[in-house]
Structure formats: structure tokens, C-alpha cells
Amino acid sequence: MKIRFCFSFFLSLCLLVFSAKAEIVLIQNGFSKMALGRYIKVLETKGKPSLLKVKRDSIQYPFKNNYLEFLNLPTSESDKGYWLKIEIHNVSDERKQLIIEFENPLLREVEFFEIQEGKIIENKYTGSRFEYATRKEENNTFLFRTRLLPQESKEYYFYISQQGQSLLLPVHLYTTESFYARLSLVQANVWLAVGALLMLSMVLWWFAGKFWNDFFAALALYVSSWVMLVLIYSGHSYPLLWQSAYYWNSWSVDIFQALNALFVVRMGYIFWRSYTLIPQALRVFNILIYTSFALLGILLLVMYFEILLPPFLHQHLSTFWCVCMNVLVWLLLVCWEISVSKRIWNIVIFVSSILLGILLGILIYKNPTVHYFYTEPVWLATITGFNLYMAWLAMRRVHFVQNERKLDQWISIQRIRNTRTNPE
């Protein structure tokens, strides 16, 4: 009995020590970067109590360790906000120049407090509802710099208002060198994807004009909408498009997702109209087109009149519709390609694409602190490759239909000749 009690006590003590260590970020020699999700303590408040009041009254304002529970937490209360707390201790023998990054370009504003020995030594306020230029760092995300001497500890507090959207907020800690090395890689990935999609859309517009083909025009509009979505998701829409209008930028995600769905459904309709054995399916595509138009119109009206939608609809309606329409038309085109050309590599591409989508979905679900679109090059490569594959299928379809028309014309000419030479 005593042995069991001692063992239980020892195990509880070890867990307590581990938990205590897990609450503090330890900076060691050779440190370069770290995800801070599991080190963050979160306090949800109504309104904005002062930092001194939050620090003194731990009973009324208790911080919680379960940071993941606060991710994607929708609310309709405009006065709700969050205090985040991180404690960092430099156990190395080197002076560290550090950058804390809030990797969410669509946030309006973040307030930063740096505390040492109970005193506020730094208070920064970056971002605002209307002006991108008020950010202290000219970067797409929110950056806060700090330095730690050897064996020095500091506390960091951040205040973020709810802003009518979910709290998707990956937080990372970098040394200055590792941050700029990562930033150059991310920027290269984004601009390579944007450049590839822009070139593809220009080629498609040229084909649309040369062949006077509405399918290529619909595909070019679809690819162009992906260019805009890449810029918006990655935060480049702020400095490039509407740097002084946060409200329009926050709605641009929904608007261009609705446009993307409309263009891809239109493309599917044209495809089905030109090559199909089931004309009744055109009615389904017509309904989908009218629904996409209605969704786009509703979003424009809501944005213009600043109508407050339920948070769940605001966050998921256009995304859900965009994903469903893309999957529908994508499966339609790939299945057609497999039926026309029964080559093994077509089936491999089809199956591997589905498995890749499932794998990415699982990774995002299991690790919600990853802002997958901005940081993961695999997403940019997937989107670019997907659009290239769609364009290749479009060219295959047009070539196939043109050959069929030439064959029909040749058969018609032969029939006319036969009737002329053989009147009977």
C-alpha cells in the first residue's frame, strides 16, 4: 500500500513538474524557431479590462492552458476579446534577438505588452480596423520584437478583440535570422504560385480569343479567381490592393470564393453542354449557377449594407459552397478524361489527388494551429498543379470535341456525295 502511494505521489509530482515546465518557453543554445501554441494561456473577457486588473485579480480573470479550445470559436458578441499570456526564459549563455509572430493576416489589430519583474517595459499597438499602414512592421502578419539577456525571463501579454470572426491564431517564436530566412522562402512560394497562375490565365484568355471558345474563357476566369484568393489568403492583398480598407478586405475572401464557385460551375455547364448523353443534367447545372449567383448577390448586399450575419454562416457558407462546386466539376472532368483515355497514369492522378486532399484535411484537423495556406508550400503547389491539370483537361476536351465535329462534317460530306452519285 505504501509503495503504491509513494509511486502515485511520485508520478503526480513528475506530472506537476512537467506541466510547470511546459508553461514556460525555454530558450537554449542553438534555438532558431518554435511554435508557441501549447505554451499560451488564454483569458476570454467581455470588454477590455486593464492589464493591471487582469494580473491582480486571478480569481475573476483566470487564465486557461487549453489554448486549442479557443481556436475557431465563433461568437456574435462584438465586445468579446482575448488576453494571451506567454512566459519566456533564456537559459542559454547568449543574448537573443527574438521575433514573436501572429500568423493571421486577416486580424485587425493586436496589442502587445512586454513585462519584466512586474513592470511594463514595452507596449505596442499594431494594426487597426481601417489602415494597414498603422502596423509597425511592414509585413503581412503581426510581428513583435524582443530581446533576452542570458538567464533573463520576461512575460508577454497580447490583447485581441473578437472582431466578429473565429480566433485562428498560430503564434511562433523565431530568432531574427531564422525568421527572415523563412520569410524569403514563403514570399518566393507565394509569388511563384501567383506568377504561374497569372501566366496560365493569360494563355487561357489567348486560347479563348483564338478559338472563340467560352469554355476557355470560363476556365480563365476560374484561374484568375485563384490568383486573387492566393493574394488574399497570404495577406498580400493589404499592401497591393486595399491597404486602407480592412472591412472590404475581410469580405473579399467570401466574395472571391463565391466568384470561384460561380466560374467553376459555369465551366462545368459548358463542358456538359458540349459533350453529354444526359441532357437532363443541364438542369442541375442551371440550378447550381443560379444558386451561385444568388449567394454572390447576398454577400455583396450584406457587405455593402454592413449586415451582421451569424458567425457560422459568415465563416463557412462561401467556403463550403466553393469547395463543393470545385470537387463536383473536378470529378466530372477527371472522370471524363479517364473514360476517354483509359491510361493507367490518368487513374493514378485521379486517386492520388483524392488521397492528397484527404491527407491535407486530416493534417489540418489534427493540427489546427497551422495556418496551412500561408506557411505550407504544399498548398500552393497543389493549387497551381490543380489548375494546370484542369487546363490540360480543357485542352484535351476541346481537341476531342473538335475532332468529333470534323468527323461528323466528313461523314455528312460523304453522305451528300453519295446521294449525288447514287440518286437511288
Buried (B, 14 or more C-beta within 10 A) or exposed (E): EEEEEEEEEEEEEEEEEEEEEEBBBBBEEEBEBBBBBEBBBBBBBEEEBEBEEBBEEEEEBEBEBEBBEBBBBBBEEEEBBBBBBBBBBBBBEBEBBBBBBBBBBBBBBBBBBBBEEEEBEBEBBBBBEEEBEEBBBEBBBBBBBBEBEEEBBBBBBBBBBBBBBBBBBBBBBBBEEBBEEBBEEBEEBBBBBBEBBEEBBEBBBEBBEEEEBBBBBBBBBBBBBBBBBBBBBBBBBBBEBBBEBBEBBBBBBBBBBBBBBBBBBBBBBBBBBBEEEEEEBEEBBEEBBEBBBEBBEBBBEBBEEEEEBEBEBBBEBBBEBBBEBBEBBBBBBBEBBBEBEEEEEBEEBBEEBBEBBEEBEEEBEEEBBBBBBBBBBBBBBBBBBBBBBBBEBBBBBBEBBEEEEEEEEEEEEEEEEEEEEEEE
